[in-house]
Amino acid sequence: MQSEKRHIDIQSLWVTFRALQSGLLLLLCSPYIYWGVTRLLDVDAGIRQMEAYGLLPPAPLSAVAILIQLGASVMVVTGFWRWIGALCLAAFTLAAALIAHPFWQALPKDRNGEIMMFVAHMILVGCWVAVVWRSLRK
């Protein structure tokens, strides 16, 4: 009876861990899902954003950004080739930080804000690398 009780506790703990993991991965994907859906609903805004950063051609690049944000998020949350999805989001986030927050070019009055945004993006990159590492260790 005692070993049976312990088995149930370990099984409950495993289910709780898996639910927590899924919730945390969804939380980590939430900004990418939000911006992907937002840009999907307002395609012109995505194109204007690409143009604002000087990225050409803007329409195909906006489409690729939406595909990466939504497709890779689905891969991460569902576990389908999770490491590839996480690697795509890490690369996307790194590229976005370098393009959108070049603190080294900012005016002194704007530099601190740009540094903070750049560092926030690097934290996300680190989280994605951890997801890749964890996924490949299984």
Secondary structure per residue as TSV (DSSP state, phi and psi in degrees):
chain	resnum	aa	ss	phi	psi
A	1	M	-	360.0	-41.2
A	2	Q	H	-63.8	-45.2
A	3	S	H	-67.3	-32.7
A	4	E	H	-64.3	-42.0
A	5	K	H	-63.6	-42.3
A	6	R	H	-64.0	-39.8
A	7	H	H	-61.3	-43.4
A	8	I	H	-63.9	-40.3
A	9	D	H	-64.0	-42.6
A	10	I	H	-65.7	-40.0
A	11	Q	H	-64.6	-42.5
A	12	S	H	-63.9	-40.1
A	13	L	H	-62.9	-41.1
A	14	W	H	-63.9	-43.8
A	15	V	H	-63.0	-41.8
A	16	T	H	-63.5	-43.2
A	17	F	H	-61.0	-45.2
A	18	R	H	-64.1	-40.3
A	19	A	H	-66.2	-41.8
A	20	L	H	-63.8	-43.4
A	21	Q	H	-60.1	-45.8
A	22	S	H	-62.5	-41.5
A	23	G	H	-64.3	-41.4
A	24	L	H	-68.4	-38.9
A	25	L	H	-65.9	-38.9
A	26	L	H	-64.4	-40.5
A	27	L	H	-62.6	-42.4
A	28	L	H	-65.1	-33.3
A	29	C	H	-82.5	-14.1
A	30	S	H	-56.6	-41.4
A	31	P	H	-65.4	-34.2
A	32	Y	H	-71.0	-39.4
A	33	I	H	-65.1	-45.0
A	34	Y	H	-58.7	-52.7
A	35	W	H	-69.6	-33.8
A	36	G	H	-64.3	-45.5
A	37	V	H	-67.5	-42.1
A	38	T	H	-58.4	-45.3
A	39	R	H	-71.9	-29.3
A	40	L	H	-68.8	-37.3
A	41	L	H	-77.9	-24.2
A	42	D	-	-132.2	77.3
A	43	V	H	-58.8	-39.6
A	44	D	H	-61.1	-36.3
A	45	A	H	-64.4	-39.1
A	46	G	H	-64.6	-39.9
A	47	I	H	-66.7	-43.3
A	48	R	H	-62.1	-36.3
A	49	Q	H	-64.3	-42.8
A	50	M	H	-63.0	-42.3
A	51	E	H	-63.3	-39.8
A	52	A	H	-61.3	-32.2
A	53	Y	T	-91.4	3.1
A	54	G	T	75.0	22.9
A	55	L	-	-90.9	123.2
A	56	L	S	-125.0	143.9
A	57	P	S	-76.9	134.5
A	58	P	H	-68.1	-39.6
A	59	A	H	-64.7	-50.9
A	60	P	H	-63.5	-36.7
A	61	L	H	-67.8	-35.9
A	62	S	H	-64.3	-41.4
A	63	A	H	-63.0	-41.6
A	64	V	H	-64.4	-41.1
A	65	A	H	-61.2	-44.5
A	66	I	H	-62.6	-45.2
A	67	L	H	-60.6	-44.0
A	68	I	H	-64.9	-48.8
A	69	Q	H	-61.1	-46.2
A	70	L	H	-81.8	-45.2
A	71	G	H	-64.1	-47.0
A	72	A	H	-67.2	-34.9
A	73	S	H	-63.1	-42.3
A	74	V	H	-61.6	-42.2
A	75	M	H	-61.6	-42.6
A	76	V	H	-66.9	-48.8
A	77	V	H	-67.7	-39.8
A	78	T	H	-81.0	-19.8
A	79	G	-	88.3	-1.0
A	80	F	T	-74.9	106.6
A	81	W	T	50.7	48.0
A	82	R	H	-51.6	-41.2
A	83	W	H	-64.8	-34.8
A	84	I	H	-69.3	-43.4
A	85	G	H	-60.0	-44.1
A	86	A	H	-66.3	-39.2
A	87	L	H	-64.7	-40.3
A	88	C	H	-62.2	-43.5
A	89	L	H	-68.6	-33.5
A	90	A	H	-64.5	-47.3
A	91	A	H	-64.7	-42.3
A	92	F	H	-60.7	-44.6
A	93	T	H	-66.7	-41.0
A	94	L	H	-62.3	-46.5
A	95	A	H	-62.5	-42.8
A	96	A	H	-62.5	-40.2
A	97	A	H	-65.3	-43.6
A	98	L	H	-66.3	-35.6
A	99	I	H	-81.3	-46.1
A	100	A	H	-88.9	-21.0
A	101	H	-	-132.4	57.5
A	102	P	-	-77.1	80.5
A	103	F	G	-59.4	-27.3
A	104	W	G	-68.4	-16.3
A	105	Q	G	-104.5	-5.4
A	106	A	S	-73.8	152.4
A	107	L	-	-64.8	150.9
A	108	P	H	-51.9	-37.9
A	109	K	H	-69.7	-22.7
A	110	D	H	-102.3	-10.3
A	111	R	H	-61.5	-43.8
A	112	N	H	-61.3	-43.3
A	113	G	H	-63.6	-40.1
A	114	E	H	-67.3	-37.9
A	115	I	H	-62.8	-44.1
A	116	M	H	-62.3	-42.1
A	117	M	H	-67.2	-39.5
A	118	F	H	-63.0	-45.5
A	119	V	H	-63.6	-40.3
A	120	A	H	-59.7	-40.7
A	121	H	H	-65.3	-39.3
A	122	M	H	-66.3	-32.5
A	123	I	H	-62.5	-43.4
A	124	L	H	-62.5	-41.2
A	125	V	H	-58.3	-44.8
A	126	G	H	-60.6	-40.6
A	127	C	H	-62.6	-42.6
A	128	W	H	-65.8	-38.9
A	129	V	H	-62.6	-38.7
A	130	A	H	-64.1	-38.7
A	131	V	H	-65.5	-42.2
A	132	V	H	-59.7	-50.3
A	133	W	H	-59.0	-45.5
A	134	R	H	-64.9	-40.9
A	135	S	H	-66.6	-37.3
A	136	L	H	-77.7	-17.8
A	137	R	H	-78.2	-16.6
A	138	K	-	-67.6	360.0
